[in-house]
């Protein structure tokens, strides 16, 4: 039960370009969210994925709306497709939870109608729209999580099939690439350059950052070995000066630390 | 350099509910968080952040001046480092008295002097006739027995002398005391006043009369009695100035006899000066045995005669050497932080000054030494010299009439003679106290020798209160029980010597008894020193109400006696005290010592021995065996019943106990799980039919060392394992393909485990779940080159370089760093059995504050590990209780802004590497997380704190810890019993805007709640115990799923707080920034609605609908949604 709040003064009035349609989860709720809708239009010349004129652009879609629930909300027959832009896919979802939740917050939707008239009909909707009705209940809370959990239990067979198909295609791709590389080996291109690869008769260093760094480091060490330290008087003088500079720097650092501690009243043993 | 600004915490603590609001603003989603973090951290150094030092070349390389070179050389010779030198100088500046205050004190002293000599005299009366005393004045002494010969009259003091540290300039703030000796005129005293407390009676009457007159004087803000070093025969009068200087200084008046009044030979430790006939009303046993010596009584008289000579000695030795004075001041701070100097029989600053004098006279300290060197030398001396065995003496003369050191050892436990060779300065110091001093000195020396960066902080600035320093403490309460104990222990001569102070008399035998009984379980036993009471003397000039004047305190009034036990983990858990073989003569002694608990037992090697066996089944019970030992021995030998022994060792264990096994804190369940894990690893190694054989299996889950809190729940989360395969060139070199091949391995693994071992398995693309003996293990196959493949980036020129990506970092963390950390912490657990308890208490507490989500398990484990790996100035905790207190101390004082927490697992980091890490940290501070924890495996990134907490959440935790610590310590130190120990575990709920209450039916870990629910729901329990063949439901955690949904939908409007260990409530805080009306934008409509505000259309959060959404999203789980504040009404 939700503690009642005093009604807000002033009815929400939408900006002219975006009519507001109230939407609620079900009859039981008292307050509603507002969908802000507009006919989808793009500037002349730009290309759009969605058909012009037949698409409705909807803002602020509540989290519990699924694509299916849209069919119940608008007059179903006219809707051709609903596109909720997917959030960018994670490379490999963190296995924090065993259930791959269809996580969603407030979203933006593009509703494509069969006819342009559908858009204008939708724009004229007064609401409040209901997401979950008796005839088309939408699961939420515990029921949703339980069914999500049941759905998340994997089918090893399907997984195996997916792996096999992918690997087959992959092997084929690799084989093709290799065949191509073999063909090109030692053959000069148009300007006469020959591509040298690791696979040739005389393999070369791989072109990686790590490898080049390794080479540089080896060079440096070689040079350092040859150098004489504290041999000339000026070297000696300089190393002494360097030591002094280090001490000064340390002293400066220490002073700063002390200053900080003093500011924090850190020298009070009581 | 640990601690964080104290002032900051303080103001946070006071205005806490308000602080939360602004503190949390700006914490949004990931991006926002990061930016706010950078903003708060990149503030100028004025806000308390260290910056890398930038000095120009010219400054760095300019020609040094002579002065500079000298300073540098001096620093090198006299101090460890320039930092230490600066720190010491700062500290001395802080504790030393300023000249201005000295002047004010001097003026006050002059006033005191004038008034004291003007106190009117009183004609002579018998000592027992005290009718002349004005009404309302009580003699500050227990006159038992009352009858005593002799006469008393009051005459103003013959001489008033300032003695003690004030004149030497070694007194330190706070609590500036100036000791003033009042020499009583010879006319007051009579022959034989040294006998039967007559001198002390006169002394007390002298003070009583003095106090009565001084109390009328408007100069004094307070006039009260106290007792010199807690010796209740020797009251002293404390005077404090009236007005704003009241806290500036306390002048202590000590009456003393005229010089050469007492004959020193009468006061040797072998002599008796309290006759049994007088004290006990009976002559000593009729057989003519000699009167028992009264060494302590004699010492107290002698002390009064030596006040001035001690001052002279000190001022000649320390007078001109500033280094020595600094050293004494440092030593006083050192003692004070360890609570060694206060109370009856403390190791006072005076003793330490005399010790410095001793070391100067034996040429161990030179007068040109710096204060730091003096500190070091004295600690070195204390650490290596046992004054309980080899006493020392300042006396240079070889007069044969002087008593031998051995005589003093006979009479006192600690021996340190003054220059007269007759007075033992350490007469009141008990052996336990001295051993504690020695132990602390040894610890401090190790710390100094380790050249730790923050040695100064740990040595001189970290307080070591008893409850935080000792693993277990016990209170003896009420103290009056000790009187009976004295009789039981036949301590009559000691009582006679101590003037009836049964606490002091019983203390020595009591500690010896317990030390012997605890034997190998014990590293150190310390006792609290009874505080020196101050008896108030209201100090007003008007005729006072007699209620204001208190009687002298009784011995039992000093509250309770607290003993601290520092335990030795190796011997702690043994349930057996092995005695001698039955036919040996020692057997009888053993039986006598242990009483009825001693039994004859036959051992496996055929020996029949006396032995005591304690009942303890679980680890937590074994840790509490000292409790059994102590209560048994006290009841057996001293008649102190169990009800008077309040043992504080395990009250916090209740929070990490499973509900089903109330006696265990989970170590046993953990052992079973580890065993099962080992079995499964063996199966994996021997698995046949995998295309590549398994080369290594690593545990990667906290279950290996401390998952017991989770194990006891109905739905334990699966334990992670990482399975490495033998190397092969056949792996594809493409991220997508590697994933598929891994998936194929997971499938195959499940198949083979089912086929070959009949285990229930479930494979997915990323892992295989295996059910074994009731535990679920989640096996992940790892390919070691995979992180590298994920990192590879090809530049346009074809150069391949490696760049961290979120996916590669996650993979590295899960398959490389997590197993490494797990094994390191497992090793730590083997070394320190208390680790798991501490880590779980710490996690329990952080989670209970609803802040848990921001702190990963690993980060909290590492903080707990730091307590064991870097315990200085303490030793590693041996009980969860003390470990938890130190956790709270660390959290509340560590300066996370300017320091990384270095957790040197396996001691892999060298000192140089640590220095390097620190400087690297300073340079990269702004890019690093708020809380940086460095381990040998993770020197730069602090992976476990990458994703939080935010600065605000961390600050909130710091504030909460700073509040919880004193509260909990007070509870534990309360001799009446700790009360409700869970208080500090209950979160403050009044700061939240909305509370979402959850239905317990759907909370899987409901039974782990801080307050165990009266009824809880479990489901899916088997009708018969034993392993089942059905795969349990895994990771179905409705509150977590609900929170994920809430954060996804409303994350930019509010913050959600929840205790994942069975919390019943979710706290919601609105973010004030999100509640600012915003212009209409397509990207910012989330959950908002359009309102017209002053003719303008703005967007504000649609709070009413959102509150209903909370209920809709959590249908079935949510019981109620309470909106508690009206703050959101914009």
Interface residues (C-beta under 8 A of the other chain):
Chain A: X1 X2 X3 X5 X8 X10 X12 X13 X14 X15 X18 X20 X25 X26 X29 X30 X31 X32 X33 X34 X36 X59 X60 X62 X63 X64 X91 X92 X94 X95 X97 X98 X99 X101 X103 X104 X105 X106 X108 X140 X141 X142 X143 X145 X146 X148 X149 X153 X154 X156 X159 X160 X162 X163 X166 X167 X170 X174 X206 X207 X208 X209 X210 X212 X241 X244 X245 X247 X248 X249 X250 X251 X252 X253 X254 X255 X256 X257 X258 X260 X261 X262 X263 X264 X265 X266 X267 X268 X269 X270
Chain B: X1 X3 X4 X5 X6 X7 X8 X45 X48 X50 X51 X53 X55 X59 X60 X61 X64 X72 X81 X82 X83 X86 X87 X90 X91 X93 X94 X95 X173 X174 X333 X336 X337 X457 X460 X461 X732 X734 X736 X737 X739 X740 X741 X743 X744 X747 X750 X762 X763 X764 X765 X766 X767 X798 X799 X800 X801 X802 X806 X807 X810 X811 X895 X898 X1002 X1033 X1034 X1035 X1036 X1037 X1038 X1040 X1041 X1042 X1044 X1045 X1048 X1049 X1050 X1051 X1080 X1082 X1085 X1086 X1087 X1088 X1089 X1090 X1091 X1092 X1097 X1102 X1103 X1104 X1105 X1107 X1108 X1109 X1111 X1112 X1113 X1114 X1115 X1116 X1117 X1118 X1120 X1121 X1122 X1123
